[in-house]
Amino acid sequence: HFDYEPRDQGSTFLFTITFQPTVNITSDEPIELTLPQFQNILQKRNIHLTGTDASRIASATAFWNRTTQILTMPVPVAEQLDAFGTYEFKIEESQGFILPDELFRNDPRL
């Protein structure tokens, strides 16, 4: 589940990701989110995470690949996110993401 605030096209936003995996996630298989047409106006690659479970991601840092439009969130070695647990991560406005020109509620591309 994704929440965006504010929902203004072309402006930075607070991005809240609520995630419930159906399998255990370990350092062997990082979380990868495809975010088509999202942009980072600050050209950041290292994205600082906040939120309740940010510490469950290695160094509370995700990695943005603007070419593939994939946000990768690695789990620390010897840790795991448990299947069917609920996890919340936030990307603050200061990280520079802006919404795509067109995005729908429960957009199937995400």
C-alpha positions in Angstrom: 0.0 0.0 0.0 1.4 3.4 -1.0 0.3 6.9 0.3 1.4 10.2 -1.1 1.1 13.6 0.7 0.5 16.1 -0.9 -0.9 14.6 -4.1 0.2 17.5 -6.2 1.7 16.7 -9.6 5.2 17.9 -10.0 5.9 18.6 -6.3 7.9 16.6 -3.8 5.8 14.4 -1.4 5.9 12.3 1.7 5.9 8.7 0.4 4.6 6.1 2.9 5.0 2.4 2.0 3.1 -0.1 4.0 4.3 -3.6 3.1 3.2 -7.1 4.1 5.3 -9.9 2.5 3.9 -13.4 2.1 7.4 -14.9 2.4 10.3 -14.2 4.7 12.7 -11.6 3.2 16.4 -11.8 3.9 19.6 -10.1 2.7 19.7 -12.7 -0.1 16.7 -11.1 -1.8 16.2 -7.4 -1.3 12.9 -5.6 -1.6 12.6 -4.1 -5.1 9.8 -1.7 -5.9 9.2 -0.6 -9.5 8.1 3.0 -9.6 7.4 3.8 -13.2 7.7 7.5 -14.2 8.7 8.6 -10.7 11.6 11.1 -10.7 14.1 12.3 -8.2 14.7 16.0 -8.8 17.7 16.0 -6.6 19.3 13.1 -8.6 19.8 11.1 -5.4 20.8 7.5 -5.6 20.9 6.8 -1.8 17.5 7.4 -0.3 17.2 7.9 3.5 14.3 6.0 5.0 12.3 6.9 8.1 9.1 5.4 9.5 8.4 2.7 12.1 10.5 0.0 10.4 13.3 2.0 8.7 15.8 0.3 10.9 14.9 -3.1 9.4 16.5 -1.9 6.2 20.4 -1.9 6.0 21.6 1.6 7.2 17.9 2.8 6.8 18.9 3.4 3.1 17.2 2.5 -0.1 18.9 2.8 -3.5 17.2 4.5 -6.5 18.0 3.5 -10.0 16.5 6.2 -12.2 17.2 4.2 -15.4 15.3 1.1 -14.3 13.0 3.1 -12.0 13.5 0.5 -9.3 13.9 1.4 -5.6 15.9 -1.3 -3.8 15.6 -1.8 0.0 18.2 -4.3 1.3 17.7 -6.2 4.5 20.7 -6.4 6.7 22.8 -9.7 6.8 21.5 -12.1 9.4 18.1 -10.3 9.6 14.8 -11.0 8.1 11.4 -9.5 7.5 8.9 -12.1 8.6 6.2 -13.3 6.3 2.8 -11.7 7.0 4.3 -9.0 9.3 3.3 -5.5 8.4 6.1 -3.0 7.9 6.1 0.8 7.3 8.7 2.8 5.6 8.6 6.5 4.7 10.5 8.6 2.2 10.4 12.3 3.3 9.9 15.2 0.9 13.6 16.2 1.4 14.7 13.1 -0.5 13.4 14.7 -3.8 10.9 12.4 -5.3 8.1 13.9 -7.4 4.9 12.2 -8.5 4.6 11.1 -12.1 2.3 13.1 -14.5 -0.3 10.4 -14.2 -0.9 8.1 -11.3 -4.1 6.4 -10.3 -5.4 5.1 -7.0 -4.2 1.4 -6.7 -2.3 1.9 -9.9 -1.5 -1.7 -11.2 1.9 -0.5 -12.6 3.3 -0.2 -9.0 
